[in-house]
Amino acid sequence: MSLRDRKRARTRQALVDAATDLFERQGYDRTTVADIAAAAEIGTRTFFSYFASKEELLFPEADTRVQAVIAAIDSRTPDEGPAEVLLRALSTVPDTGDDMVGPLAALRLELTRTVPAVRGRALQIQLDAQQEIARRLAEAFADRLDLVQAAALTGAFIGAITGVLQVLLEGPDRITTPADLHAAVRTATDTALAPWLRPGA
């Protein structure tokens, strides 16, 4: 990355860290955008060049993960079916620790349960991701999938990931490392997509 890109990445992470701390200490509703910006030592107007709202701060890597799946679809090989492509995409998705297994992940789960605005944003992100991935799958594998089948496959894939994250973040033996999380997610998606896999895949 260029110096400018590195600086933007640091500022973006500072905002996420500041928001996580403030949400935990004083609550989501009592924390304002101005509070977060001040804690990250930037202006309130500058905040909106990084995130559209407080809710967005809780899902900092959502678009990156969708783009990783789309890149896997675009780089498919002739011997890969749609399920194999989705499973391969898991190996290219960034394992950003705090976003998936650290304080931010647990906080996001709790706020999704208790804050309607966060729950709405989480559902919208998931719906948008499913629609985009299903559309790209149907286009890429037009000889094997129609849009309904692509939506079903994508729903099984994302549903498996969502389900295992909820179990792991709520359970007494919480996953604490990205590697362990990745292994658990892979087990869940292997199970969910087994009916779609080619023999021997």
C-alpha positions as CSV (number, residue, x, y, z in Angstrom):
1,M,0.0,0.0,0.0
2,S,1.0,3.6,-0.5
3,L,1.8,5.9,2.4
4,R,-1.7,7.5,2.0
5,D,-3.4,4.1,2.0
6,R,-1.5,3.0,5.1
7,K,-2.5,6.2,6.9
8,R,-6.2,5.7,6.0
9,A,-6.0,2.1,7.2
10,R,-4.6,3.2,10.5
11,T,-7.2,5.8,10.9
12,R,-10.0,3.4,10.0
13,Q,-8.7,0.9,12.6
14,A,-8.4,3.6,15.2
15,L,-12.1,4.4,14.6
16,V,-13.1,0.7,15.0
17,D,-11.0,0.4,18.2
18,A,-12.4,3.6,19.7
19,A,-16.0,2.6,18.9
20,T,-15.5,-0.8,20.4
21,D,-14.1,0.7,23.6
22,L,-16.9,3.3,23.9
23,F,-19.7,0.9,23.1
24,E,-18.5,-1.4,25.8
25,R,-17.9,1.3,28.4
26,Q,-20.9,3.7,27.9
27,G,-23.3,1.7,25.8
28,Y,-24.2,1.9,22.1
29,D,-27.1,4.4,22.3
30,R,-25.1,6.8,24.5
31,T,-22.1,6.9,22.2
32,T,-22.2,9.5,19.4
33,V,-20.3,9.7,16.2
34,A,-18.6,12.8,17.7
35,D,-17.5,10.8,20.7
36,I,-15.9,8.1,18.4
37,A,-14.3,10.7,16.2
38,A,-12.8,12.5,19.2
39,A,-11.5,9.3,20.7
40,A,-9.8,8.5,17.4
41,E,-8.4,12.1,17.2
42,I,-10.1,13.1,14.0
43,G,-12.9,15.5,13.1
44,T,-16.6,14.4,13.0
45,R,-16.8,15.3,9.3
46,T,-13.8,13.1,8.6
47,F,-15.5,10.2,10.3
48,F,-18.0,10.0,7.4
49,S,-15.3,9.6,4.8
50,Y,-14.6,6.2,6.5
51,F,-18.0,5.0,7.7
52,A,-21.6,6.0,6.9
53,S,-22.9,5.4,10.5
54,K,-22.1,4.0,13.9
55,E,-23.6,0.7,12.7
56,E,-21.0,0.4,9.9
57,L,-18.2,0.4,12.4
58,L,-19.4,-3.0,13.7
59,F,-19.0,-4.6,10.3
60,P,-15.6,-3.3,9.1
61,E,-14.7,-6.3,6.9
62,A,-18.0,-7.3,5.5
63,D,-17.4,-6.0,2.0
64,T,-13.8,-7.4,1.9
65,R,-15.2,-10.9,2.6
66,V,-17.9,-10.6,-0.2
67,Q,-15.2,-9.4,-2.6
68,A,-13.0,-12.4,-1.7
69,V,-15.9,-14.8,-2.6
70,I,-16.5,-13.0,-5.9
71,A,-12.8,-13.1,-6.7
72,A,-12.9,-16.9,-6.1
73,I,-15.9,-17.2,-8.5
74,D,-14.1,-15.2,-11.1
75,S,-10.9,-17.3,-10.9
76,R,-12.7,-20.6,-11.0
77,T,-11.0,-23.5,-12.8
78,P,-12.7,-25.9,-15.3
79,D,-12.8,-28.7,-12.7
80,E,-14.4,-26.7,-10.0
81,G,-18.1,-26.7,-9.4
82,P,-20.0,-23.9,-7.5
83,A,-19.7,-25.5,-4.1
84,E,-16.0,-26.1,-4.6
85,V,-15.5,-22.5,-5.5
86,L,-17.3,-21.3,-2.4
87,L,-15.2,-23.6,-0.1
88,R,-12.0,-22.4,-1.8
89,A,-13.0,-18.8,-1.1
90,L,-12.8,-19.5,2.6
91,S,-9.0,-19.9,2.3
92,T,-8.7,-16.4,0.7
93,V,-10.9,-14.6,3.1
94,P,-8.9,-12.5,5.6
95,D,-8.8,-13.8,9.1
96,T,-8.8,-10.4,10.9
97,G,-8.6,-11.4,14.5
98,D,-10.7,-8.8,16.4
99,D,-13.3,-8.6,13.7
100,M,-14.1,-12.4,14.0
101,V,-12.9,-13.7,17.4
102,G,-11.9,-10.7,19.5
103,P,-13.9,-8.1,21.5
104,L,-15.5,-6.6,18.4
105,A,-17.0,-10.0,17.4
106,A,-18.6,-10.6,20.8
107,L,-19.8,-7.0,21.1
108,R,-21.3,-7.2,17.6
109,L,-23.3,-10.3,18.5
110,E,-24.6,-8.8,21.7
111,L,-25.6,-5.5,20.0
112,T,-27.3,-7.4,17.1
113,R,-29.5,-9.0,19.7
114,T,-30.3,-5.9,21.7
115,V,-30.2,-2.9,19.3
116,P,-32.7,-2.8,16.5
117,A,-30.6,-0.6,14.3
118,V,-27.6,-2.9,14.5
119,R,-29.8,-6.0,13.9
120,G,-31.3,-4.3,10.9
121,R,-27.9,-3.5,9.5
122,A,-26.6,-7.0,10.1
123,L,-29.6,-8.5,8.3
124,Q,-29.2,-6.1,5.4
125,I,-25.5,-6.9,5.0
126,Q,-26.2,-10.6,5.0
127,L,-29.1,-10.2,2.5
128,D,-27.0,-8.0,0.2
129,A,-24.1,-10.5,0.3
130,Q,-26.3,-13.5,-0.4
131,Q,-28.0,-11.7,-3.4
132,E,-24.7,-10.6,-4.9
133,I,-22.9,-14.0,-4.5
134,A,-25.9,-15.9,-5.8
135,R,-26.1,-13.6,-8.8
136,R,-22.5,-14.1,-9.6
137,L,-22.7,-17.9,-9.1
138,A,-25.7,-18.1,-11.5
139,E,-23.8,-16.1,-14.1
140,A,-20.6,-18.1,-13.7
141,F,-22.3,-21.5,-13.7
142,A,-25.3,-20.8,-16.0
143,D,-25.1,-24.4,-17.4
144,R,-25.6,-25.9,-13.9
145,L,-27.5,-23.4,-11.8
146,D,-30.5,-21.1,-12.2
147,L,-30.9,-18.2,-9.9
148,V,-33.1,-20.2,-7.4
149,Q,-30.5,-22.9,-7.1
150,A,-27.7,-20.4,-6.8
151,A,-29.7,-18.7,-4.0
152,A,-30.2,-22.0,-2.2
153,L,-26.5,-22.8,-2.4
154,T,-25.4,-19.4,-1.3
155,G,-27.9,-19.5,1.6
156,A,-26.5,-22.8,2.8
157,F,-23.0,-21.4,2.7
158,I,-23.7,-18.1,4.5
159,G,-26.1,-19.8,6.9
160,A,-23.5,-22.3,7.9
161,I,-21.0,-19.5,8.6
162,T,-23.5,-17.4,10.5
163,G,-24.7,-20.3,12.6
164,V,-21.2,-21.5,13.6
165,L,-20.2,-17.9,14.6
166,Q,-23.2,-17.6,16.9
167,V,-22.5,-20.9,18.6
168,L,-18.8,-20.2,19.0
169,L,-19.2,-16.7,20.3
170,E,-21.9,-17.7,22.8
171,G,-20.6,-21.0,24.0
172,P,-18.5,-21.6,27.2
173,D,-15.5,-22.7,25.1
174,R,-15.1,-19.6,22.9
175,I,-12.8,-19.8,19.9
176,T,-10.0,-17.2,20.5
177,T,-7.8,-17.6,17.5
178,P,-8.4,-17.0,13.8
179,A,-7.0,-20.4,12.9
180,D,-9.4,-22.2,15.2
181,L,-12.3,-20.2,13.9
182,H,-11.3,-20.9,10.3
183,A,-11.2,-24.6,11.1
184,A,-14.6,-24.5,12.7
185,V,-16.1,-22.5,9.8
186,R,-14.6,-24.9,7.3
187,T,-16.2,-27.9,9.1
188,A,-19.6,-26.2,9.1
189,T,-19.5,-25.2,5.5
190,D,-18.2,-28.7,4.4
191,T,-21.2,-30.2,6.2
192,A,-23.7,-27.7,4.7
193,L,-22.4,-28.0,1.1
194,A,-21.8,-31.7,1.1
195,P,-24.8,-32.4,-1.1
196,W,-23.5,-30.0,-3.7
197,L,-20.0,-31.3,-4.0
198,R,-18.8,-33.3,-7.0
199,P,-17.9,-36.9,-6.2
200,G,-14.4,-37.1,-4.9
201,A,-14.1,-33.3,-4.4
